[in-house]
């Protein structure tokens, strides 16, 4: 399993972690942001997610933002996508 897959699985089953700092991990525009977005659709524990300096690109940031908008209904405390 790739690091992306491991991160996605951890986020899917998380019931404890409320803040996650992934800044400067070069997640890129491809599968990384999409994996995070998919996991956020089922994770309602996380309240703060730091993702700046990851080269997410427009599509990656849009995928994550859409997952937060739809699944968290605006209740996500601090999505940092700079």
Z-matrix of the N, CA and C atoms (Angstrom, degrees):
N
C 1 1.452
C 2 1.534 1 107.70
N 3 1.299 2 115.96 1 135.35
C 4 1.464 3 121.24 2 179.71
C 5 1.526 4 110.55 3 -74.34
N 6 1.328 5 115.38 4 166.62
C 7 1.460 6 119.53 5 175.54
C 8 1.507 7 111.67 6 -58.26
N 9 1.356 8 115.55 7 -37.60
C 10 1.469 9 120.44 8 177.99
C 11 1.513 10 110.95 9 -62.30
N 12 1.331 11 115.07 10 -45.02
C 13 1.467 12 120.20 11 179.86
C 14 1.514 13 112.03 12 -64.57
N 15 1.323 14 116.28 13 -38.57
C 16 1.460 15 120.44 14 178.09
C 17 1.524 16 110.77 15 -65.53
N 18 1.328 17 116.16 16 -44.31
C 19 1.458 18 120.19 17 178.42
C 20 1.524 19 110.41 18 -61.60
N 21 1.316 20 116.34 19 -44.36
C 22 1.462 21 120.61 20 179.82
C 23 1.528 22 110.29 21 -59.71
N 24 1.316 23 117.17 22 -44.36
C 25 1.470 24 120.45 23 -178.76
C 26 1.530 25 111.47 24 -66.35
N 27 1.328 26 117.06 25 -41.80
C 28 1.462 27 120.73 26 178.29
C 29 1.525 28 110.45 27 -60.99
N 30 1.323 29 116.91 28 -44.34
C 31 1.465 30 120.12 29 179.25
C 32 1.526 31 111.58 30 -65.96
N 33 1.310 32 117.10 31 -34.31
C 34 1.470 33 120.44 32 179.97
C 35 1.525 34 112.08 33 -63.74
N 36 1.328 35 117.09 34 -40.54
C 37 1.462 36 120.55 35 -173.83
C 38 1.524 37 113.30 36 -98.45
N 39 1.318 38 117.69 37 -2.47
C 40 1.461 39 122.55 38 -177.07
C 41 1.527 40 112.17 39 -61.26
N 42 1.326 41 115.21 40 129.87
C 43 1.467 42 120.50 41 171.84
C 44 1.525 43 110.68 42 -129.89
N 45 1.338 44 117.22 43 9.88
C 46 1.456 45 121.46 44 -174.71
C 47 1.522 46 113.69 45 -124.32
N 48 1.315 47 117.50 46 -47.25
C 49 1.467 48 121.90 47 -174.14
C 50 1.527 49 109.83 48 -70.68
N 51 1.346 50 115.69 49 124.67
C 52 1.458 51 119.96 50 179.53
C 53 1.527 52 112.44 51 -107.28
N 54 1.351 53 117.44 52 -15.67
C 55 1.458 54 121.74 53 -179.75
C 56 1.525 55 108.65 54 -136.82
N 57 1.341 56 115.73 55 133.44
C 58 1.461 57 120.50 56 -177.69
C 59 1.518 58 109.17 57 -136.68
N 60 1.321 59 116.42 58 126.05
C 61 1.458 60 122.58 59 -179.35
C 62 1.527 61 109.01 60 -107.51
N 63 1.331 62 116.72 61 107.39
C 64 1.464 63 122.32 62 178.65
C 65 1.516 64 111.72 63 -114.15
N 66 1.313 65 117.81 64 18.44
C 67 1.460 66 120.65 65 -175.96
C 68 1.522 67 110.91 66 -62.77
N 69 1.334 68 113.97 67 149.42
C 70 1.456 69 123.96 68 176.79
C 71 1.531 70 113.28 69 56.90
N 72 1.326 71 116.81 70 41.22
C 73 1.464 72 121.66 71 176.83
C 74 1.519 73 112.63 72 -107.92
N 75 1.341 74 116.47 73 4.05
C 76 1.463 75 121.78 74 179.23
C 77 1.532 76 112.09 75 48.07
N 78 1.314 77 115.73 76 54.16
C 79 1.460 78 120.99 77 179.38
C 80 1.522 79 111.89 78 -66.20
N 81 1.320 80 116.51 79 -22.80
C 82 1.456 81 120.70 80 176.23
C 83 1.513 82 113.47 81 76.47
N 84 1.332 83 114.26 82 -174.17
C 85 1.465 84 120.92 83 -176.36
C 86 1.518 85 112.93 84 -94.40
N 87 1.304 86 118.69 85 -13.69
C 88 1.459 87 121.91 86 -172.97
C 89 1.510 88 114.67 87 -83.83
N 90 1.326 89 114.64 88 -120.05
C 91 1.453 90 121.05 89 -172.17
C 92 1.509 91 116.04 90 -69.07
N 93 1.331 92 118.33 91 -26.23
C 94 1.463 93 120.55 92 -178.13
C 95 1.510 94 113.83 93 -57.56
N 96 1.332 95 117.86 94 -56.69
C 97 1.462 96 119.08 95 179.10
C 98 1.530 97 113.07 96 -62.84
N 99 1.317 98 116.86 97 -36.79
C 100 1.471 99 119.44 98 178.78
C 101 1.529 100 111.18 99 -66.49
N 102 1.334 101 116.96 100 -38.20
C 103 1.466 102 120.60 101 178.26
C 104 1.532 103 110.12 102 -64.51
N 105 1.321 104 116.24 103 -41.96
C 106 1.467 105 120.15 104 178.01
C 107 1.522 106 110.08 105 -64.23
N 108 1.322 107 116.86 106 -44.15
C 109 1.469 108 120.85 107 179.78
C 110 1.526 109 111.13 108 -59.85
N 111 1.322 110 116.94 109 -44.79
C 112 1.471 111 120.45 110 179.58
C 113 1.526 112 110.96 111 -61.83
N 114 1.329 113 116.28 112 -41.75
C 115 1.460 114 119.88 113 179.90
C 116 1.523 115 111.34 114 -67.02
N 117 1.329 116 117.20 115 -38.11
C 118 1.462 117 120.39 116 -179.71
C 119 1.520 118 112.14 117 -64.87
N 120 1.304 119 116.78 118 -21.71
C 121 1.469 120 119.92 119 178.98
C 122 1.529 121 111.92 120 -67.11
N 123 1.333 122 117.58 121 -21.62
C 124 1.470 123 120.36 122 -179.85
C 125 1.524 124 112.48 123 -115.83
N 126 1.331 125 118.58 124 -8.49
C 127 1.462 126 122.45 125 -178.91
C 128 1.525 127 108.79 126 -98.67
N 129 1.318 128 115.84 127 117.26
C 130 1.461 129 119.67 128 178.84
C 131 1.526 130 111.53 129 -116.45
N 132 1.321 131 116.95 130 15.29
C 133 1.456 132 122.28 131 179.03
C 134 1.520 133 111.39 132 -93.54
N 135 1.320 134 116.50 133 -39.60
C 136 1.457 135 122.10 134 -177.03
C 137 1.528 136 110.58 135 -64.15
N 138 1.325 137 116.33 136 130.05
C 139 1.458 138 121.20 137 -179.43
C 140 1.524 139 113.31 138 -117.21
N 141 1.328 140 117.58 139 -21.53
C 142 1.460 141 121.53 140 179.64
C 143 1.516 142 108.28 141 -134.20
N 144 1.326 143 115.82 142 128.26
C 145 1.464 144 121.11 143 -178.95
C 146 1.520 145 108.65 144 -135.50
N 147 1.324 146 116.68 145 115.00
C 148 1.457 147 122.39 146 179.90
C 149 1.523 148 108.84 147 -98.15
N 150 1.333 149 116.33 148 119.39
C 151 1.463 150 120.88 149 -177.31
C 152 1.518 151 114.19 150 -129.18
N 153 1.319 152 118.79 151 11.76
C 154 1.453 153 118.23 152 -175.53
C 155 1.526 154 111.09 153 -67.82
N 156 1.331 155 114.47 154 157.68
C 157 1.473 156 123.80 155 -178.52
C 158 1.526 157 112.25 156 59.89
N 159 1.333 158 116.17 157 46.02
C 160 1.453 159 121.35 158 178.72
C 161 1.525 160 113.13 159 -121.60
N 162 1.338 161 117.37 160 4.81
C 163 1.470 162 120.19 161 -179.36
C 164 1.524 163 112.13 162 51.74
N 165 1.334 164 116.43 163 45.52
C 166 1.465 165 121.14 164 -178.10
C 167 1.519 166 112.81 165 -67.34
N 168 1.318 167 116.82 166 -28.24
C 169 1.454 168 120.43 167 -176.07
C 170 1.515 169 110.84 168 71.00
N 171 1.318 170 115.03 169 172.45
C 172 1.464 171 120.79 170 -177.71
C 173 1.524 172 111.50 171 -62.18
N 174 1.326 173 117.10 172 -48.71
C 175 1.469 174 120.45 173 -176.01
C 176 1.528 175 112.03 174 -64.67
N 177 1.344 176 116.49 175 -41.16
C 178 1.463 177 119.82 176 179.24
C 179 1.516 178 112.08 177 -64.28
N 180 1.334 179 115.78 178 -46.20
C 181 1.467 180 120.17 179 178.89
C 182 1.527 181 110.41 180 -64.02
N 183 1.326 182 116.48 181 -38.80
C 184 1.467 183 120.38 182 179.28
C 185 1.526 184 111.14 183 -64.42
N 186 1.331 185 118.09 184 -40.98
C 187 1.473 186 121.65 185 179.45
C 188 1.526 187 110.59 186 -61.66
N 189 1.329 188 116.64 187 -44.66
C 190 1.458 189 120.72 188 179.75
C 191 1.528 190 110.54 189 -67.52
N 192 1.310 191 116.87 190 -44.65
C 193 1.463 192 120.44 191 179.91
C 194 1.525 193 110.99 192 -61.23
N 195 1.309 194 117.42 193 -41.07
C 196 1.466 195 121.28 194 179.10
C 197 1.529 196 111.05 195 -64.36
N 198 1.327 197 116.63 196 -41.89
C 199 1.467 198 119.80 197 178.26
C 200 1.527 199 110.14 198 -61.78
N 201 1.314 200 116.88 199 -42.01
C 202 1.467 201 120.34 200 179.04
C 203 1.519 202 111.50 201 -66.34
N 204 1.318 203 116.43 202 -42.27
C 205 1.464 204 120.61 203 -178.39
C 206 1.523 205 111.04 204 -64.21
N 207 1.319 206 116.50 205 -46.47
C 208 1.461 207 121.26 206 -175.23
C 209 1.526 208 111.54 207 -74.76
N 210 1.316 209 116.91 208 -49.02
C 211 1.459 210 120.22 209 -172.00
C 212 1.528 211 114.47 210 -84.68
N 213 1.317 212 117.17 211 -31.02
C 214 1.456 213 119.42 212 -178.50
C 215 1.521 214 112.23 213 -97.24
N 216 1.308 215 117.66 214 -6.05
C 217 1.464 216 122.70 215 177.26
C 218 1.528 217 112.35 216 48.81
N 219 1.347 218 114.74 217 37.92
C 220 1.458 219 119.03 218 178.36
C 221 1.518 220 114.81 219 80.98
N 222 1.335 221 118.17 220 5.48
C 223 1.459 222 121.25 221 -177.63
C 224 1.525 223 113.83 222 -92.60
N 225 1.314 224 118.21 223 3.88
C 226 1.462 225 120.76 224 179.01
C 227 1.515 226 107.91 225 -74.82
N 228 1.313 227 116.77 226 124.17
C 229 1.471 228 121.34 227 -171.35
C 230 1.536 229 112.90 228 -65.76
N 231 1.333 230 117.76 229 -52.93
C 232 1.458 231 119.92 230 -173.60
C 233 1.520 232 112.45 231 -145.45
N 234 1.318 233 119.05 232 89.25
C 235 1.462 234 119.44 233 172.32
C 236 1.522 235 109.37 234 -87.45
N 237 1.313 236 118.95 235 112.52
C 238 1.462 237 123.03 236 -179.43
C 239 1.512 238 108.70 237 -101.34
N 240 1.328 239 116.18 238 102.99
C 241 1.464 240 121.84 239 -176.33
C 242 1.505 241 112.23 240 -113.13
N 243 1.305 242 120.76 241 20.65
C 244 1.462 243 122.80 242 -177.04
C 245 1.514 244 110.67 243 -59.94
